[in-house]
Amino acid sequence: MNLKRREFVKISGITAAGSLIIPPFLTSCKGIILSDNAESYLSHFEVTRALLQKVISAAMEKGADYADLYFEHTLENYSSLEDGKVNSAYSNIGFGVGIRVLKGDQTGYAYSESVTPDAMMKVARTAANIADKSARFSPVNINEYISPNYYPLKTSWEETSVKDKIPYIQRMNDNIFAADKKVIKVNAVLGDSTSYILFYNSEGLLAYDYRPMVLLAGICIMEKNGQIENFFVGRSNRMGAEFLTNELVDELSKEVVAKTSQLFTASKPKAGEMEVVMGAGESGILLHEAIGHAFEADFNRKKTSIFCDKMGQKVAEDFVKIVDDGTLQGKRGAINFDDEGNPTEKTVIVNNGVLSSYLHDRISAKYYKVNSTGNGRRQDFRNIPIPRMRCTYMENGPHKKEEIIASVRNGVYVVSFSNGEVNIGQGDFTFFVKFGYLIENGKLTKPVKDFNIIGNGPQALADMVMVADDLVIDNGIWTCGKDGQGAPNSMGIPTVKIKKLTIGGINA
Amino acid sequence: MNTNEKYDLANQVIDHALKNGAEQVSVTIYENRSSNIEIRDQKIDSLKESNRSSLSISLYVDKKYSSHSTNRMKKEELFRFVDEAINATRFLAEDEFRSLPDPGLYYKGGGVDLITFDPKLDSVDPKTKIDISNQALNEAYKKDDRIISVSSYYSDSISNSVMVASNGFKGDSGSTGVSLSVTVSLKSDTGRPNDYWNENALFLDKLKTTGIGEKALKRTLSKIDPKKIVSGKYSVIVENRVAGNLMYPVYGALQGSSIYQKQSFLIGKENKQIASGLLTAYDDPFILSGPGSRLFDDEGLAAVKRPIIENGILMSYYIDNYYGRKLGMKPTSGSSSNVVLNAGSRNLDEIIGSLKKGVLITGFIGGNCNGSTGDFSYGIEGFFIQDGKIIHPVNEMNITGNMNQFWFNLIELGNDIRENETNRIPSLMFEKVDLSGI
């Protein structure tokens, strides 16, 4: 390490550093991206290899099977526009280490917001109490894991000033107001975050990651003859400031104006069961809610998922292939390794219509005697990792979109969504449709809006009777909630027809 | 940090910000300690201990505004953090409506003790908590052959905070909370129904610890093999435990920010009828040991008990300082404390007994409400009722309507307001509601 490097690392160190603790919302940073080596991350968190081993030994001193340390330093920034000006901002710093101890499938967890040796030893001993014997743990050799990089960075958010961000937010506002006289309000927000992650476990694995994330969102509110309508659009990626382009802003502005405008003629559909065509892209929410959650292995290990006795069984038509993939470059759901230090991958959960894998964390992988699929994720260092989806999508099928629409006599074609939910045990799932069209005798007719669709997961999977060849991975701002923890996701799907789902609508 | 140390640090950060270019500053320092225990099938599944702290700061610099938070609490770091934040705030656009609240609206001290802090909670040992959780679980564990899994969850929380604003506010508060719940999963031919029961309290010795597992099991057993019914307009009873879900869009529409941004279906409705004359709701911050009780809100505004809806007429909105200035309205507080609905005279069983045909809603799943228009649609589960009797469980159905009409269909409130909740709401009965099923 040359002198320059050492200085570089030093100003990156927590106590020394003005620079590192400043939220990147703030002025300039001096190019402080850490180099890709473990030493810079160890310095960043002011720990040594010997200290990591000492803390792990304390975590293991009651006879646990396994322990890990998860160091995190996250810087978040939001800049917001209201009344035509970027006139408020928020930033947050989160810093600490989570210590987890496993004994069989039992978990002890505690965290510290300070990384002094005393603070960490105390927390390690608290977490250790999940086990109840006395044992001596000899640290194993440290094995440094160099992960692939699924989110290579051009310009970090730490070297991007709020001054550089404002013009893009402003441009969105100006575009939207210029596009349509009905616009009465615009809200827009740009949020970015940067996380430094250092991971070490009792098996000697040492891993580190630099995780960027960005989201840009706009809300357009229009008024026409006293009727007010609003629509929300957003994009999110694991990317640096290269995310921000005029093209992206123009695309989002155009989309939100078009979608808000069409709401003025939309109405609520009729209540009851109908054929449903899920448009390519955002409709991936169907996979997330109807299938993805019920495939998370914790629910299956505990036998509470409706899919827990269906492994290896035919659950869908031959042309249905569903995957959960952490390796798609720059996607919101991408992750270099999961929050338990396991490599991420593309996991096939339904192959040729057969249930082929659950989504595993360390505990469930051990229970099922399989390798982890790299789905053990946590919201932050304050939380226990659990099986979570990454980017869940369906691969292309044999049909054409036009052919699918033409096959429907009485149904809905749905394209924009706001949220969904699932009951794992009974299999009921829902998603809320912001916009779509009725399909009458094979043709798209009246626009429809604001209705809930509810169905049953295994039934909906079996009822996917047509799958088109137009897969779109959606870059919307999807955040999944489970056990009180949020996790960023992506999703995608080609155009798909489901025989019937229940539409929340009006009765004559 | 004890309370004095928090005040001391808050004052130092404020002084530093004022010396370095801020015109106004407010700082909140918050600490929380909590423990969480999950027991599954008589075995500890997880034990978690949390200790967190944070400092939040709002900065008003050259008529520009930003806010920040951090858990890096060392003074030197905080000073640098503030310096950078002040510099960056200067890049933002001016906003003439940004300034700290009018000091006349601040809480000035001398309030009664609202009894929100259990001083004994900190010294309760983990074994006691585990025993309570086990006892709750054992009420259901192995009590039926169809049980696949029984879990109990215990959690407690001890919070303390101090807030100081540079134009003359200082206040501190502390609160505790304990909760205990049991979830039961069963295996049946059509699925794996689950349900839960929970109890909350601010003081551990006030927590109801019996009957939780028993109720969770009973509820789950009642949900075996649900069916959906034909779509149509029905009378519905919404159980007290979930009736709050229907109030959330109303609270959202009462917010100053929603009104200002035209995302409220209650714009211009003050002093107008927005619901059935049966409905009255108060915001009451002064309930002793209420989970939302407080002497001042998160901006330092003195708490006031006030009507929100009286006999169906909208009496007041939730207006914070900023949107109060923008809307030209007096701030009332931008956040709710405890919301208390008026109670009726009959209990849930009596209301069910009087219903000729309809649905008892016991759970919501997904769905949403369009804030601008009030159009809503939610997934539901519950029970089909005919001639005053529960016939069978229902699931996979939706309830759909518009908030501006729906609340006029309220025909009865129960007498079963749930205590220990911020939303004190009884079971509610509505008529002519659109349900979607077969």
Interface residues (C-beta under 8 A of the other chain):
Chain A: I14 T15 G18 I21 I22 P23 F25 L26 T27 S79 E82 D83 K85 V86 N87 S88 A89 Y90 S91 N92 I93 G94 F95 G96 D105 Q106 T107 G108 Y109 A110 Y111 S112 E113 V123 T126 A127 N129 I130 S161 V162 K163 I166 I184 K185 N187 I219 I221 E223 Q227 I228 E229 N230 K268 A271 G272 E273 E289 K302 K303 T304 S305 I306 C308 R382 I384 S418 N419 G420 E421 V422 N423 I424 G425 Q426 G427 D428 F429 T430 F431 F432 K449 D450 F451 N452 I453 I454 G455 N456 T502 I503 G504 G505 I506 N507
Chain B: R40 K43 I44 D45 S46 L47 K48 E49 S50 N51 R52 S53 K64 Y65 S66 S67 H68 S69 T70 N71 R72 E77 R80 F81 E84 A85 N87 A88 T89 F91 L92 A93 E94 D95 R98 P126 I148 S149 S185 K187 T190 G191 R192 P193 N194 K223 P226 K228 S231 G232 K233 Q261 K262 Q263 I365 G366 G367 N368 N370 G371 S372 T373 D375 F376 S377 Y378 G379 E381 N395 E396 M397 N398 I399 T400 D434 L435 S436 G437 I438
